[in-house]
Amino acid sequence: MVALELPASVESPLLLLGDCLDVLARLPAESIDVVITDPPAGIAMMGKAWDSFAGYEPRTSRGIDVAARLEGLLERLAVGFVAFLADVWSEVDRVLKPGGLVCAWALPKTADLAGLALRSVGWTIADSLLHLFGEGMSKTGCLGKSIDAMLGAEREVVGPNPDAKRGSQRSIAGTQTSTSVERNADITAPATDEAKRWTDWCTPSGLAPGHEQWLLARKPSRLIYAQQVLTHGTGALNIGVCRVPRGEGEAGTRCTNRDAAGACRGHRNAGVSTSGETFHGPDTSPAGSWPKNVVLSEGGKSCPVAELDRQSGASRGASRFFTRLDPGYRYEAKNSDRRAGMRSDIRNKHPTPKSVELMRWLVALLAAKAEHTGGLPAIVLDPFLGSSSTGVACVAEQVRFVGIERDEASFTVARARILAAIGSPEGAAEANAAASTGGQLALL
């Protein structure tokens, strides 16, 4: 099998249409610097086959071994999901450079399984990045309504639902009530005593989502970190470009407990070693604070930035300690760039598009640019391309990109968006001409 030629510049990304397990085999060994990707969640999202793994048959030796070890320990859906990801990660492991980082999205509900799959190929979980947002909606409903429905009791309409979202809604497979029942129906009163007792109770998965996780794993390397970055250019975080600004006119640390010479006296046990030495470390930089593993998205009815500042007080403004993404972008599928690069009659219909702002932050944190490598910038791989917010982010951050997508409609949208980001109107127009205005796009 002839290996594919890797992109030589930011302006020539390699976009591949096909199953990632087949396409990854065509990439050269140890050729990828970083993997940033949004794989399936493993929850049978919207009842779609691409996110259901109950009957999945492993395709690699690693996947077969993982499935055999987990059989009887986990439910079939979980076993299939872990085996599928183990298949993918074992192929990624071959193409990833030693010490290379993998940043993979996960829902809280299945993040433990996603982490298990990452560990199954011998990688180390370095951290878990938490992305907080305010626009999530519960995917379940009131058990009181379900009880009345089960008992065949008709509920009395007592008024319109002010929070109703009109239009077609799809329920998540496996939940006991439809999302459309709660969000579209009028307000009704319990019809039975049983329903009254269990009104405002819901299934265990009924909390409104307010965060997603990005699991950060590292491929093993025999080199120490200093040797690692000089030899392979992998396995490090670009703290400098991701520092959190402290606010206008606030250079350096916010320490107010200083002696006459300006030295910090310490703050209880915060920043004080067991030997009594005060340690401010990287937060002393005038460029801003050391970035944390929590990212906030502004906007929405339950904006985490606004709520954090409300509870801490306007004068303290606790949100200043965290990375805050632009208000125009948030996790819930309402990104302001859904038509970016698209012709006027086409809309990016990907069910869970990631914001370009978030992906740019991840790319900037994980991928080395030319000024760091002393040569070509890093190559970022996304084996689950989708509509390619990652690819657009790589263009903006000036690193090379390889993306794989098996769904032709998604691939066309991704290609048009990336070409538009590069500044190739002819290429984007060509991709748009082939784009479909059809139904829901797939993730894979």
N, C-alpha and C positions, 0 to 999 in steps of 0.2 A: 504494500500500500504506500503510495507516494504521499509524503507529509505536505500539509498545506503551507503556503508561504505566509509568514506572519507580517502584520502591518509594519511598514517602514517609517510611517509618520502618523501624526494625529489626524491628518486630512485623508488618510486611507485606511479606515477601520475595516476589519474583516467581519462581515456579516454572513452567517451560514444558516441556510434553511434545512432543517432536518432534526431528527431525534438526537438529543445531546449525547446519549450513550453510544450512538454510532459515530457522530461527528468528532467527539473528543478523541477517538482513536486515531484520527488523522492529524492531530496536532503534535508537533515535536515534543519529545520528553523534556521536562524541566525548562520549559520555555515561557511560562506564565509567572508574573510577579505577584499579582493580587487577584483574588476572586471576590467580587461583590455581586450578590445575586438575591433574587426574590423567588425561592422555590415554592411549590405547593404547600398548603397548610396542613393537609391530611385530615380535614374535617368534612369531606364530601360537600364542599361549598356549593350552595344552590343546587345540590343534587347532581352536580356535574361529574362525569366519569373521570376526568383528568385529575380530580382531587380525591378520588375514592380508591383505596388500596387494599380493600378486604380480600380480593382475589388475586393480588399481585404475585407474579411468579418471578423470583430474582433472576437476573441475567448475568451476574458476575460471581466468581468464587466467593468474594467477600460477602455479597448479598445473600448467597445461599447459606453460608456459614452463620451469618447473623440471624437469619430467619429460623434456622434449626435451633439455635441457642435460645431464642426467645419464645419458641412454640410452647404453649402451655403457661407461660408467664404473663403474657399480655393478650388482649383481645386481638382478633384477626386483623381488624383495621389498623391497629397500632403496629403489629408485626409487619404487615405489608408496607406501611409507611416508612418504618425504619429500614427495612430491607431495600426499598426503592432508593432512599437517600444514600444508603451504604453503597449501592451500585454506582450512583452518580459520583459520590465522593472518592470512591476507589479509582475511578477513571480520572477525576480531577487530580488526585494525588500523583498520578504518573506525570502529568504535564506541569505541575506546580514546582517551582524552584525550591530547594531546601530552605527552610525557615519562612517560606511564604505564608501570607495571612489569607484566611477565608472569612468573609463577613457575610453571614446568611440570615435573612429575615425569618422570623418565626412568630406565630401567634402564641400568646401566653398559654392557651389551652393545650398546645402540643409542643411547646418549646422544650420540655423535658425529653421528648422523643427525638426532636431535631438535634439536641445536644448529644444524645446517646449515639445517633448515627454519625455525628462528627467524630466522636471518640472511637467509634468502631474501626476506623481506618488508621488509628494510631496517632491522631492529632491531639493536641492539648487545647482545652478551652482556656483562652487567655482572659476573656472578660465577656460581659453581656451588656450591650448598650441599650438603654431604655429610652424610647421615644414616646413622650407624653403628648396627647392631643385632646381636644375638647368636643369633637363633633361625633363621637361614637354613639350608636343607638343600640339598645338591647334587642337581641334576636329572639326573645321569648315573650310570653304574655302572662296575664293574671291567672292563677290557678282557680280562682273563684269562677271565672268565665268557663274554664275547662270543665269544672265540676257541674255547672248548670247544663252545659252542652252534653256531658256524659249522661246526666239524669233526664235529658229531654225537656228541661224547663226553659220556658221563654222568658227572656229578660226584658224589663220595661226600659224604653229609651227615655232618659231624663234630660238630655240636652246634647248639643253638638260638642265634639271634641276639639278644643282650640288648638291642640298640638297635632291634629291629624295631618298626614302627608298623603294627599290624594294621588291616585295613579296606581298602576300595577306594582305589587311587591311580591317577592318570592321568599318563601320560608327556607330556613337552613335545614337540610336533611338531619333527622335525628332529634329535632326539638319537638315538644309535645303540642305546641300551638303555633299558628302562623303569625308571622310578623305583621301581615296586612290586617289581621283581626284587631290588633291593639292600636295601630297607627292610623287606620282609615275609618274605623267604626265610630259611631256616636257613643257618648257616655251612657252606659246602662247600669241599672241597679241589680244587685243580687236577687235571684228568684227563690232560692232555697236557703234554709238555715246553714247547711253545709257550706254553700258558697260564701255566705256572710262571714263564716269563721275563717275562711282561707282567702278572703279578698286581700289584695296587695302582697300575696305570696307568689313565688314563681319557681321555676326549675333551678337547679344549681348553677346552670350556665346563664342565668338571667341578668347578671350585672352588665351595665352598659360599658362597652370597651373604652378604656382611656389610655391604653399604651400598647405598644408593640415592641418586640425585642429584636435585636440584631446580635446574633451570637458570633463572637470573634474567636476563631480557632487558628492554631499555628501548626504547620508541618514541622516535624522534628528536624533539627540540624545539629551536627557535631561541633559547630563553631560557636564561640562566644559571640555576643551581640555586636561587639566592636568589629570582630572579624567578619561577621555575617553581612553587615551593610557594605563593607568594603569589597567583599568577594561576590556577593549575589545581589546586593541592593534591596534586600527584602527583610521583612520581619520587624520593621520599626514604625513608629507613629510620628507624624509631622506635627508636633506640638506647637511649633512657632506660628504656623499659618492658621491654627485653629484656636488660638488663645481667645479667652472671653474678655471683651473690653469692659473696663470697670466703670465707664461713664465719663462724660466730658470733664476734663480737668482733674482726673483722679489717677495720676500716674503712681505706680508702685503699690505697696500693700496698704490696706486700710487700718493698719495697727494704730490704736490710740493710746495704748498703755506703754509709753516710752519714758526712759529716764532723761536727765538733762543732756546727755550726749547723743540722744536719739536712738539708743539701743532699746530693743523690745524687752520688757520685763516678763513676758510670758502671759498666757491667758488660761488660767486653771491648768487643765492637762492638754489643751489644744495646742499642737505645735511644739510641745515640750518633750524631749526625750527622757528616758529613765535616768539618765545621768544629770538631768537638769538643764541641758543645753537647749536653748530655743532654736527651732528650725523652721524657717519660712520657706526654704527651698525655692522651687521654680516660681512660686507666686510673688516673688519680689521683683519680677520683671516688669518694667514700665509698659511693656506691650500688652499686658493683660494677664488674667488669671489662667492657671493651668486648666485645660478643658476637662470636664467631668464626664462620666459615662451616662449622663442623663441629658437629653435634648428636648427642649420645649417647642411646640408649635403654637404660635399665637393665632387667635381667631376663634369664632364659634361661641355658642351660648355658654359653654363651660370652659372658657379659655384658661388653660393651666397657668399662663403667665399672670393674667388678671387676678386669678384666685390666690396664687402664691403671694402676690404683692398686697392683696387685700388683707390676708391673714397676718402678714408680717408687718404691715403698716407702710403707708406711702413713703415715709422718710427712710425706711430701711430697705424697701424694694428688694426682697430676697431673690427675685428672678434674675437679678444682675449676675449671680454666681453661675448661671447655666447658659449654655448655648441656646439662643432663641432664633428660630427660623422665621423667615419673612411671613407677615400676616396673610399674604396671598396664597400660601401653600399650607396644606394640612393633610393628614392621613386619609380622612374620609374622602371617598371618590368625588371630590369637588374641586380638583386642582384647576387653577386658572389657566393652565397651559394645555387643556384638553384638545384645543384646535391648533396648537402651535405646529407649523409645518404641514398642516392639512389643508386640503381645498375646502371651500365654504360649505359643501354639502356632506362633509365627512366629519365625524366626531370620534375621538379616541374612546372606544367602548370597553377598554380593558376593565375588568371588575375591581381590581385593586391597584390602580396606578400609584406609583410612588412619586412624590414631588421632586422636581429637579433640584430644588433648594436643599432638601435633605440628602439627596444622592451626591450633590456637589460637596457637601460637608464630609461625607464618608470617603469620597474619592480623594479630597484634599488631605484628609487625615492619614490615609493608608497607602496612597500611590506616590512614588517618588517622581519628580519632574526631572527634566534634563539637567538643570543646575545642581541637582543632588547626585545624580548618577555620573555626571561628567561625560555623558554620551547620550544615547537615546532615552526618552522617558519610559517609565514602566508600562507594561502591558496589563490591562485589567480585563479579566474574563468574566462574562455573565452567561452561564449555560442555560438560563431561563430568561431569555431576552424580553418577552412580553412586548410592551409598546416602547421599551428602551429609554426610560428616564435615566438609567445608568449610562447608556451610550451618549446621550446628550450631555450629561454631566462630565463625562470624560473629555469631550470636545471642549467644553468650557474651561476645564481645569488643565488642558494641554497635556494629556497622557494618551497613550495608544489604547485601542479597544478591540476586543474580539467578542462577538455576541452570537449565540445559537438559539434558534427558535424553530419549533416544528409546525406551528400553526401558520398557514400562509397568509391569512388576513392580518394577524398580529405582526408578522414579519414585514408586510408591506407598509403598515403604519410606522413601525420602528424605523424602517429604512428611510421613509420620507422625513421623519422627525430629525434623524441624524444628519441627513443631507442638508436639510434646512439649517441646522445648527452649524454645520461646516461652512455654509455660505455658498452652496451649490444649487441655485434655483432651477437649473436645467435638470439636474438629477432628481431633485425633490418633485418637480413637475412630472417627470417620467414615472416616479414611484406613485404619485397621486393618481395618475391616469389609470394605473392598474389596480388602485385600491377599490375595495368592495364597500358598499353602503349597507351590507347585510346585518345579521344578528349579532348576538353576544360573542365577543372574541374569547378565545381560549387563553389559558396561561402558558401552556407548553407549546 
